[in-house]
Amino acid sequence: MSDIIIPAIAADGSLFPIEKLRAHADAVFHLAVSVFVFDRGELLIQRRAARKYHCGGLWANTCCTHPHWNESLADCADRRLREELGFSVPLERRRVVEYAADVGGGLHEHEKVTMYVGQADRARLAIRPDPQEVSATRWVAPAALREEIAARPDAFTPWFRIYVERFADLVI
């Protein structure tokens, strides 16, 4: 992971390359993507593998990541969906949001996130999670998700809690 170079955002809006872990350690503003896959109104969520470098074992949206330096956001979203969950669906770009959050272990997210949404038929969808990335997946209805987050916020990643709270029109 230490050699992965991602796009950071300078004060003037220009992009510059930065090593991923450094971006998180120094809370450097950087690009990211988040993917939300739905079936009949239910969202596919994932539990991050326990050994992830931050937020291991916590539930998050379908998938999220950072584009590699010089990788398009759309290609990044599709790549990460295939890498983490072993499938691909058509994705539609929805909106761009910004947030900052402490993710534990001295690491921080400060991201400009492009959101992508896809539709799937779970009866025909072959989910094949990479065990190094994902320990579990499940479909959840919006009301149940809100109730779970209210009852057990520490079971969910900081960014997913922010998405559900601030951007409910997109996430759910």
BAKOL-887897 format. One record per residue: residue in three letters; y, x, z of N, C-alpha, C, O in turn. Coordinates in steps of 0.05 Angstrom, whole numbers, plus 5000, padded with zeros to 4 digits. Atoms other than C-alpha are relative to their C-alpha. Example, Ala and Ser with C-alpha at 12.3 -4.5 7.8 and 13.67 -1.06 7.14 Angstrom:
! residues 2
ALA497650185000491052465156502450185000502450395013/SER497649844999497952735143502249855014504449955018/
***
This chain:
! residues 172
MET497650175000500050005000502550175000504550094989/SER497549854996504950565016501250104973503550174973/ASP498949915026505750744942501049774983501849824960/ILE499150235016507550044919503150005000504449995021/ILE497050005003514750034892500849724992499849614972/ILE499050275005518449374893503050014995504350215000/PRO497150015005525449154871501649925025501149705036/ALA498250074979530649174926502749924987503249984964/ILE497550115011537548854918502350145014502650125038/ALA497749864989543849264927502249795006502149564997/ALA497850174993550348974954501449884975502449654976/ASP498850105025552948894882498149824983498949734962/GLY501950175014546748494862498150154981496250044971/SER501849845017543549054822497450065015497350055039/LEU502749944988536249234833499650315001500650454984/PHE500849724998533649904856497250015011496449845027/PRO502749994990526550134870499850105029501450275038/ILE500449924973524050194941497049975007495749794996/GLU502750024992517350314973499749755018501549705035/LYS500350264987514649645001500250025030501749875043/LEU500049984971513449865073502850085010503649995031/ARG497249934991520350195077501849764999503449725017/ALA498350245002523549545053499649835025501549715036/HIS500550164976520149185111500850135026501850005044/ALA499249854976521349725163503050005004504049985027/ASP497149984999528749775146501449734995503949734993/ALA498850265005529849025132501850004975504049884976/VAL498449985025532349185062499549744983497349654980/PHE500150245017533948575019498550064975499150254961/HIS501849955023528648514964499049744988499349534999/LEU501150235015525448054913497249935010495750105018/ALA502750094993519347634928499449744984501249624972/VAL500850255011515447044900498249855020496749985035/SER501850174984511946464936498949784982500449664966/VAL501450195017506846014903499049775018497949815040/PHE500950244986505145294924498349854980499349754960/VAL501850155018499044964892499249745014498449745037/PHE500550274989498144214903497749864985497249924961/ASP501950185013492643714889500449735014500049705038/ARG499650274990494242974898501850005025501249865045/GLY498150004978500043134945499350185023500850215042/GLU500849814978496143624989500450294990499950354967/LEU499449725006498144354992497650185008496550155029/LEU502149804994493044924988501450225017503350345007/ILE499049784984494545405045497950205006495550155003/GLN501949794994491346055064500650125027502850135037/ARG499849844976489946435127499850294992497950384980/ARG500049725008491847155118497850165014497250105038/ALA502149844988486347665131501150145025503550225026/ALA499249894975486647945201501150294997502850375013/ARG499249725003487648665176502550044983503250264976/LYS497549975016493948515135502050165017502050165041/TYR498149834986499648985152502149855017503349975034/HIS498450174982503648415182499049714997498049634976/CYS500750284999502247695202497049944994496449734984/GLY502950045004494647785198499049775017499849745040/GLY501250224986490747165217501749755001500949555012/LEU498250235000496646695207499849844974499249954953/TRP500050175024496946105159502650024985504850054997/ALA497749985017501646135100499749814976497649694972/ASN500250155025503145785034497950124982496650324990/THR502349925017498245864976499950304996497850425001/CYS499949715000500446574964502950094997504649934989/CYS497349895003506547024965499750314998497750425006/THR500149715005508147744946502750104991504749954990/HIS497649875011513248224918499350094971497150194966/PRO500649895027513848384844500050315002501550435017/HIS499949715003512349094826502550074985503649904971/TRP497749925015518149494798499549954970497450044960/ASN500150065028519349254727498049784992497449754969/GLU501850225006514448664733501749745001503449715019/SER498550265000517147964716499149845024496849875034/LEU500750174977517247454772497749814993495949775009/ALA502150195009512846964732497350154999495350055008/ASP502549855001507647504718499050075028496650075033/CYS500749944972507847704791498649775014496649805027/ALA501250244987506446994815497249954990495449905006/ASP502750045011500546914768498150225009495850165016/ARG501749774991497847614785499049965028496749995034/ARG500850014972497947494859498249765006496549785023/LEU501850234996494746804855497150084992495250025006/ARG502749915009488947124816498950215020496550195027/GLU501049794981488547734863499149895027497049965037/GLU500650104973488647344928497949785000496249775018/LEU501750244999485046704910498149974976496449784976/GLY501950005022481346844845500249794980498349734965/PHE499650205021484246304802502950014989504650145000/SER497350025012490146154757500449714992498649574982/VAL499150265010493845504743502850034988504250224995/PRO497349995010500145374703502049985024501749805041/LEU498050004979506145524748502749934989503450034967/GLU497350085008513045224744502050125020501750085044/ARG497949894983519145594771501649775011502549604996/ARG498550224987522645134821502850075009504749955002/ARG497449944989528245474858499950285012497850405015/VAL499749744987530746114891501249965027503249825030/VAL498950034972531846164966500250285012499050475002/GLU499849754986533846715013499549955030500249745040/TYR500550024972531546835084499650275012499150474997/ALA500649764985530647365137498449925024498949715036/ALA501750064977525247385191498750265011498050434995/ASP501649794987522147865241497149924997496349705004/VAL502950075004514747895222498250165019495850185015/GLY501549864979512648315282499450294993499650384970/GLY500849725004510549045291502350174989501950374976/GLY497749855009517649285277500749954971502350104959/LEU499550065028517548975207501649754997501549575013/HIS498350235005522348485176499849924971499550094953/GLU499750105027522748055114502949924997504049785013/HIS497350085008529547985081499849964970500150154955/GLU500950045027527947655016501749804984502849614995/LYS499150205019530647304955497449924985496350064969/VAL502750105009524546874938500349804978501749604980/THR500250195021523146534873497449845005495349955008/MET502250184994518745924886498749904974500149824955/TYR501550115022513245704838498149795011496949825032/VAL501850224992509245064841498049954977498649964954/GLY502150075019502644894807498449765010498449705034/GLN501750224994498044304804497150074994496650214974/ALA502849945004490444354810498349765006499249585021/ASP502050194993484343914813497950145017496350295006/ARG501749844982480644174874497049974994495450154999/ALA502850045007474043874849499150194978496850264975/ARG500749825022474444344789501050285005500650464988/LEU498749754994478044924822498050185015497050115036/ALA501749814987473845534839501850205015502950385003/ILE498449824983477445874897498150225009496150175022/ARG501649774993474746574907501950205014502850395002/PRO498249834985478946904962499050295002496750345006/ASP500649714995479247664966500050035031502149985043/PRO500149984971476947785038501850215012502450205036/GLN498049804990481748375044502749875003504549975017/GLU497450135001487447885033500049735015501949665029/VAL500150284991485147185054497449955016495350025006/SER502450064984480446965110499149714998496849655004/ALA500750285002480546215097502149854983504449944980/THR498250175014483645675054499449715008497249655017/ARG500550294995484544925063502349854987504549954983/TRP498050185011488344335034501149845024499649775042/VAL498750144978493343995080502149814990503649874971/ALA498050205007497543365075502650075014502650195035/PRO497449934988505043425089500449925029501350095045/ALA499650094973505143015152498350165020499250245041/ALA501849844983499143385181501050285004500950405025/LEU498949734998502344055165502350015019502550195036/ARG497850004982508743875200499149975029500250105047/GLU501150044973504843635261498850265010499250345033/GLU501349754992500744285263502150215006501850355026/ILE498049804995506844725257501649945026502250125041/ALA498650074975510344335313498350065024499450155045/ALA501849964977504244385358499350305004499050395027/ARG500949734998502345105342501650184981500450294962/PRO498449855019508145475308499050294997499350414976/ASP500949735001505146155325497550044982496750274978/ALA502349985018499145995280500950034971499250064953/PHE498950005028503746015218502050244997503350315016/THR498249775005507646585186502949915003503549674998/PRO497250074997515046605199501249884975502749684976/TRP498850105025516846505126499049724993500549554983/PHE501050275006512245895119501349795018501949575009/ARG498650194982515345565180502949954989503949734990/ILE497350035011522245705149499949824975501649644973/TYR500250165024520045405082499749705007501149534996/VAL500650274993517344775115502549875013503149635008/GLU497750114986523544685158502449974981503749764982/ARG497550005015529044855108499749904971501649804960/PHE500350065029526044705039497749794996496149824978/ALA502250205001521544105051499849864973497649784965/ASP500150135026523443804984498450164980497350054961/LEU501649845017519944384951497250035010495249994996/VAL502649924988514344564998498249765002495849784998/ILE501750234994511843865013500949764984499749544986/
***
